[in-house]
């Protein structure tokens, strides 16, 4: 039979140590990240417009209702994923710019 009382002390759990970057964010890092995120957001916007115009110029298949439903669902999903990427990158860009501005005006702690 197994001993029901543990032999190790489990009353105080050990803290989990995470490996993280210890360097604080700087305005240069924030604005550089915002530049890249903004460029990708603009590319996603351009891709969304291209997908929308391509789908608008090609009619749905009218052979069967099942094929029309599948084609409509695929179009919606493709356009939705593209729009989601565009909005996510736009929000990330705005957040990084706001953080960079906040870091520019933040007082340095006295050491």
VOZA-863109 format. One record per atom (N, C-alpha, C): residue in one letter; z, y, x; residue number from 1. Coordinates in nm, 3 decimals. Layout:
BEGIN
SITE_doti_pz_py_px_badren
SITE_A_Z_Y_X_NUM
...
//
This chain:
BEGIN
SITE_doti_pz_py_px_badren
SITE_X_0.000_-0.116_0.082_1
SITE_X_0.000_0.000_0.000_1
SITE_X_0.000_0.125_0.088_1
SITE_X_-0.068_0.229_0.043_2
SITE_X_-0.079_0.352_0.120_2
SITE_X_0.043_0.438_0.095_2
SITE_X_0.091_0.501_0.203_3
SITE_X_0.208_0.588_0.194_3
SITE_X_0.169_0.713_0.115_3
SITE_X_0.232_0.743_-0.001_4
SITE_X_0.194_0.859_-0.082_4
SITE_X_0.238_0.992_-0.023_4
SITE_X_0.327_0.994_0.071_5
SITE_X_0.371_1.120_0.132_5
SITE_X_0.288_1.145_0.258_5
SITE_X_0.227_1.261_0.266_6
SITE_X_0.145_1.289_0.385_6
SITE_X_0.233_1.312_0.507_6
SITE_X_0.181_1.274_0.622_7
SITE_X_0.255_1.292_0.746_7
SITE_X_0.226_1.427_0.811_7
SITE_X_0.115_1.489_0.776_8
SITE_X_0.081_1.620_0.833_8
SITE_X_0.137_1.729_0.743_8
SITE_X_0.163_1.845_0.804_9
SITE_X_0.213_1.959_0.729_9
SITE_X_0.094_2.029_0.664_9
SITE_X_0.080_2.015_0.532_10
SITE_X_-0.031_2.078_0.461_10
SITE_X_0.015_2.198_0.380_10
SITE_X_0.138_2.242_0.400_11
SITE_X_0.190_2.355_0.322_11
SITE_X_0.126_2.487_0.361_11
SITE_X_0.091_2.504_0.487_12
SITE_X_0.026_2.628_0.529_12
SITE_X_-0.117_2.596_0.574_12
SITE_X_-0.215_2.632_0.491_13
SITE_X_-0.353_2.602_0.529_13
SITE_X_-0.398_2.687_0.647_13
SITE_X_-0.480_2.628_0.730_14
SITE_X_-0.532_2.700_0.846_14
SITE_X_-0.644_2.792_0.801_14
SITE_X_-0.647_2.914_0.854_15
SITE_X_-0.755_3.006_0.814_15
SITE_X_-0.890_2.959_0.870_15
SITE_X_-0.992_2.980_0.791_16
SITE_X_-1.127_2.946_0.833_16
SITE_X_-1.178_3.058_0.922_16
SITE_X_-1.227_3.024_1.039_17
SITE_X_-1.280_3.124_1.130_17
SITE_X_-1.432_3.126_1.116_17
SITE_X_-1.483_3.242_1.080_18
SITE_X_-1.626_3.259_1.064_18
SITE_X_-1.684_3.327_1.187_18
SITE_X_-1.802_3.287_1.223_19
SITE_X_-1.871_3.353_1.333_19
SITE_X_-1.948_3.469_1.272_19
SITE_X_-1.914_3.589_1.311_20
SITE_X_-1.978_3.707_1.254_20
SITE_X_-2.009_3.807_1.364_20
SITE_X_-2.101_3.893_1.334_21
SITE_X_-2.137_4.000_1.427_21
SITE_X_-2.025_4.104_1.421_21
SITE_X_-1.963_4.128_1.533_22
SITE_X_-1.848_4.219_1.538_22
SITE_X_-1.890_4.366_1.550_22
SITE_X_-2.017_4.394_1.575_23
SITE_X_-2.059_4.533_1.592_23
SITE_X_-2.070_4.600_1.456_23
SITE_X_-2.015_4.720_1.443_24
SITE_X_-2.023_4.790_1.314_24
SITE_X_-2.165_4.843_1.291_24
SITE_X_-2.198_4.869_1.165_25
SITE_X_-2.331_4.924_1.139_25
SITE_X_-2.342_5.067_1.190_25
SITE_X_-2.459_5.102_1.234_26
SITE_X_-2.485_5.238_1.281_26
SITE_X_-2.595_5.298_1.194_26
SITE_X_-2.604_5.431_1.190_27
SITE_X_-2.712_5.491_1.111_27
SITE_X_-2.851_5.447_1.158_27
SITE_X_-2.869_5.428_1.288_28
SITE_X_-2.999_5.384_1.337_28
SITE_X_-3.036_5.246_1.283_28
SITE_X_-2.938_5.154_1.284_29
SITE_X_-2.964_5.020_1.229_29
SITE_X_-2.995_5.027_1.080_29
SITE_X_-2.923_5.112_1.007_30
SITE_X_-2.946_5.124_0.864_30
SITE_X_-3.084_5.180_0.833_30
SITE_X_-3.121_5.286_0.903_31
SITE_X_-3.252_5.346_0.876_31
SITE_X_-3.367_5.258_0.923_31
SITE_X_-3.346_5.183_1.032_32
SITE_X_-3.449_5.089_1.076_32
SITE_X_-3.466_4.976_0.973_32
SITE_X_-3.354_4.924_0.923_33
SITE_X_-3.361_4.821_0.820_33
SITE_X_-3.424_4.874_0.692_33
SITE_X_-3.394_4.998_0.657_34
SITE_X_-3.453_5.060_0.538_34
SITE_X_-3.603_5.079_0.556_34
SITE_X_-3.645_5.110_0.677_35
SITE_X_-3.788_5.126_0.704_35
SITE_X_-3.861_4.994_0.683_35
SITE_X_-3.807_4.886_0.738_36
SITE_X_-3.871_4.756_0.721_36
SITE_X_-3.867_4.711_0.575_36
SITE_X_-3.753_4.728_0.512_37
SITE_X_-3.740_4.689_0.372_37
SITE_X_-3.833_4.771_0.283_37
SITE_X_-3.844_4.898_0.311_38
SITE_X_-3.934_4.983_0.234_38
SITE_X_-4.080_4.945_0.253_38
SITE_X_-4.117_4.911_0.376_39
SITE_X_-4.255_4.869_0.401_39
SITE_X_-4.286_4.740_0.326_39
SITE_X_-4.192_4.646_0.328_40
SITE_X_-4.214_4.522_0.254_40
SITE_X_-4.215_4.548_0.103_40
SITE_X_-4.134_4.642_0.056_41
SITE_X_-4.133_4.677_-0.086_41
SITE_X_-4.265_4.739_-0.129_41
SITE_X_-4.321_4.824_-0.045_42
SITE_X_-4.451_4.884_-0.076_42
SITE_X_-4.560_4.777_-0.076_42
SITE_X_-4.551_4.682_0.016_43
SITE_X_-4.647_4.572_0.018_43
SITE_X_-4.633_4.486_-0.108_43
SITE_X_-4.509_4.462_-0.151_44
SITE_X_-4.487_4.385_-0.274_44
SITE_X_-4.537_4.462_-0.396_44
SITE_X_-4.523_4.593_-0.396_45
SITE_X_-4.576_4.674_-0.506_45
SITE_X_-4.728_4.664_-0.512_45
SITE_X_-4.792_4.675_-0.395_46
SITE_X_-4.937_4.663_-0.389_46
SITE_X_-4.983_4.525_-0.436_46
SITE_X_-4.909_4.422_-0.395_47
SITE_X_-4.943_4.286_-0.436_47
SITE_X_-4.924_4.269_-0.587_47
SITE_X_-4.820_4.329_-0.644_48
SITE_X_-4.797_4.320_-0.788_48
SITE_X_-4.910_4.387_-0.865_48
SITE_X_-4.953_4.503_-0.820_49
SITE_X_-5.065_4.570_-0.886_49
SITE_X_-5.193_4.487_-0.876_49
SITE_X_-5.216_4.427_-0.762_50
SITE_X_-5.335_4.344_-0.743_50
SITE_X_-5.331_4.221_-0.834_50
SITE_X_-5.215_4.157_-0.842_51
SITE_X_-5.202_4.039_-0.928_51
SITE_X_-5.223_4.079_-1.074_51
SITE_X_-5.165_4.193_-1.113_52
SITE_X_-5.179_4.237_-1.252_52
SITE_X_-5.325_4.265_-1.286_52
SITE_X_-5.397_4.334_-1.200_53
SITE_X_-5.537_4.365_-1.230_53
SITE_X_-5.624_4.239_-1.226_53
SITE_X_-5.592_4.146_-1.139_54
SITE_X_-5.668_4.021_-1.135_54
SITE_X_-5.648_3.941_-1.262_54
SITE_X_-5.525_3.931_-1.308_55
SITE_X_-5.498_3.857_-1.431_55
SITE_X_-5.555_3.928_-1.553_55
SITE_X_-5.559_4.060_-1.552_56
SITE_X_-5.612_4.135_-1.666_56
SITE_X_-5.763_4.118_-1.678_56
SITE_X_-5.831_4.095_-1.566_57
SITE_X_-5.977_4.084_-1.568_57
SITE_X_-6.026_3.942_-1.594_57
SITE_X_-5.937_3.843_-1.591_58
SITE_X_-5.977_3.705_-1.616_58
SITE_X_-5.916_3.659_-1.748_58
SITE_X_-5.998_3.617_-1.843_59
SITE_X_-5.942_3.574_-1.972_59
SITE_X_-5.871_3.440_-1.962_59
SITE_X_-5.781_3.417_-2.056_60
SITE_X_-5.712_3.289_-2.063_60
SITE_X_-5.809_3.181_-2.111_60
SITE_X_-5.788_3.056_-2.072_61
SITE_X_-5.875_2.949_-2.122_61
SITE_X_-5.854_2.931_-2.273_61
SITE_X_-5.963_2.919_-2.345_62
SITE_X_-5.954_2.906_-2.491_62
SITE_X_-5.986_2.765_-2.538_62
SITE_X_-6.002_2.671_-2.445_63
SITE_X_-6.038_2.535_-2.483_63
SITE_X_-5.931_2.465_-2.564_63
SITE_X_-5.807_2.479_-2.523_64
SITE_X_-5.698_2.413_-2.596_64
SITE_X_-5.576_2.504_-2.594_64
SITE_X_-5.495_2.496_-2.697_65
SITE_X_-5.374_2.579_-2.701_65
SITE_X_-5.276_2.542_-2.590_65
SITE_X_-5.272_2.414_-2.553_66
SITE_X_-5.181_2.370_-2.447_66
SITE_X_-5.218_2.436_-2.315_66
SITE_X_-5.349_2.440_-2.283_67
SITE_X_-5.394_2.504_-2.158_67
SITE_X_-5.366_2.654_-2.161_67
SITE_X_-5.382_2.716_-2.277_68
SITE_X_-5.355_2.860_-2.288_68
SITE_X_-5.206_2.888_-2.268_68
SITE_X_-5.120_2.802_-2.322_69
SITE_X_-4.976_2.820_-2.304_69
SITE_X_-4.935_2.804_-2.158_69
SITE_X_-4.989_2.702_-2.092_70
SITE_X_-4.957_2.680_-1.951_70
SITE_X_-5.007_2.797_-1.866_70
SITE_X_-5.130_2.843_-1.891_71
SITE_X_-5.186_2.955_-1.814_71
SITE_X_-5.104_3.082_-1.836_71
SITE_X_-5.061_3.105_-1.957_72
SITE_X_-4.980_3.223_-1.987_72
SITE_X_-4.844_3.215_-1.916_72
SITE_X_-4.784_3.097_-1.915_73
SITE_X_-4.656_3.081_-1.847_73
SITE_X_-4.670_3.100_-1.697_73
SITE_X_-4.775_3.047_-1.638_74
SITE_X_-4.797_3.062_-1.494_74
SITE_X_-4.820_3.208_-1.458_74
SITE_X_-4.899_3.277_-1.538_75
SITE_X_-4.923_3.420_-1.512_75
SITE_X_-4.793_3.499_-1.519_75
SITE_X_-4.712_3.469_-1.619_76
SITE_X_-4.585_3.540_-1.634_76
SITE_X_-4.493_3.513_-1.515_76
SITE_X_-4.486_3.388_-1.473_77
SITE_X_-4.399_3.354_-1.360_77
SITE_X_-4.446_3.419_-1.230_77
SITE_X_-4.575_3.416_-1.204_78
SITE_X_-4.627_3.475_-1.080_78
SITE_X_-4.603_3.626_-1.078_78
SITE_X_-4.633_3.691_-1.188_79
SITE_X_-4.612_3.836_-1.194_79
SITE_X_-4.463_3.870_-1.190_79
SITE_X_-4.380_3.788_-1.252_80
SITE_X_-4.236_3.812_-1.252_80
SITE_X_-4.175_3.797_-1.114_80
SITE_X_-4.217_3.695_-1.039_81
SITE_X_-4.164_3.676_-0.903_81
SITE_X_-4.206_3.792_-0.813_81
SITE_X_-4.329_3.836_-0.828_82
SITE_X_-4.377_3.949_-0.748_82
SITE_X_-4.299_4.076_-0.782_82
SITE_X_-4.276_4.101_-0.909_83
SITE_X_-4.200_4.219_-0.950_83
SITE_X_-4.055_4.209_-0.905_83
SITE_X_-3.997_4.089_-0.910_84
SITE_X_-3.860_4.070_-0.864_84
SITE_X_-3.847_4.102_-0.715_84
SITE_X_-3.943_4.056_-0.635_85
SITE_X_-3.941_4.086_-0.492_85
SITE_X_-3.952_4.237_-0.468_85
SITE_X_-4.039_4.302_-0.543_86
SITE_X_-4.059_4.446_-0.528_86
SITE_X_-3.930_4.522_-0.560_86
SITE_X_-3.866_4.489_-0.671_87
SITE_X_-3.744_4.559_-0.712_87
SITE_X_-3.629_4.531_-0.617_87
SITE_X_-3.617_4.406_-0.574_88
SITE_X_-3.509_4.370_-0.481_88
SITE_X_-3.523_4.445_-0.349_88
SITE_X_-3.642_4.452_-0.296_89
SITE_X_-3.663_4.524_-0.171_89
SITE_X_-3.642_4.674_-0.190_89
SITE_X_-3.679_4.727_-0.305_90
SITE_X_-3.655_4.869_-0.332_90
SITE_X_-3.507_4.902_-0.338_90
SITE_X_-3.429_4.816_-0.403_91
SITE_X_-3.284_4.838_-0.411_91
SITE_X_-3.220_4.826_-0.273_91
SITE_X_-3.266_4.729_-0.194_92
SITE_X_-3.213_4.714_-0.058_92
SITE_X_-3.245_4.837_0.026_92
SITE_X_-3.364_4.892_0.008_93
SITE_X_-3.401_5.013_0.082_93
SITE_X_-3.311_5.130_0.045_93
SITE_X_-3.289_5.149_-0.085_94
SITE_X_-3.203_5.259_-0.129_94
SITE_X_-3.060_5.240_-0.078_94
SITE_X_-3.010_5.118_-0.081_95
SITE_X_-2.875_5.092_-0.032_95
SITE_X_-2.861_5.119_0.116_95
SITE_X_-2.960_5.078_0.194_96
SITE_X_-2.953_5.102_0.339_96
SITE_X_-2.963_5.250_0.372_96
SITE_X_-3.047_5.322_0.299_97
SITE_X_-3.057_5.467_0.322_97
SITE_X_-2.924_5.535_0.287_97
SITE_X_-2.865_5.494_0.174_98
SITE_X_-2.736_5.553_0.135_98
SITE_X_-2.627_5.521_0.236_98
SITE_X_-2.625_5.398_0.287_99
SITE_X_-2.526_5.362_0.389_99
SITE_X_-2.549_5.441_0.517_99
SITE_X_-2.673_5.459_0.555_100
SITE_X_-2.703_5.536_0.675_100
SITE_X_-2.658_5.681_0.662_100
SITE_X_-2.680_5.740_0.545_101
SITE_X_-2.635_5.878_0.522_101
SITE_X_-2.483_5.885_0.522_101
SITE_X_-2.419_5.786_0.461_102
SITE_X_-2.273_5.783_0.461_102
SITE_X_-2.219_5.773_0.602_102
SITE_X_-2.279_5.691_0.686_103
SITE_X_-2.233_5.676_0.824_103
SITE_X_-2.258_5.801_0.906_103
SITE_X_-2.362_5.877_0.872_104
SITE_X_-2.388_6.003_0.944_104
SITE_X_-2.276_6.104_0.921_104
SITE_X_-2.223_6.108_0.799_105
SITE_X_-2.123_6.208_0.765_105
SITE_X_-1.979_6.158_0.773_105
SITE_X_-1.963_6.033_0.809_106
SITE_X_-1.829_5.976_0.817_106
SITE_X_-1.762_6.022_0.946_106
SITE_X_-1.633_6.054_0.935_107
SITE_X_-1.559_6.097_1.054_107
SITE_X_-1.530_5.977_1.142_107
SITE_X_-1.535_5.997_1.270_108
SITE_X_-1.501_5.892_1.365_108
SITE_X_-1.349_5.879_1.373_108
SITE_X_-1.296_5.759_1.370_109
SITE_X_-1.150_5.743_1.383_109
SITE_X_-1.104_5.779_1.523_109
SITE_X_-0.990_5.845_1.531_110
SITE_X_-0.935_5.883_1.661_110
SITE_X_-0.881_5.756_1.730_110
SITE_X_-0.916_5.742_1.856_111
SITE_X_-0.872_5.623_1.930_111
SITE_X_-0.763_5.657_2.026_111
//
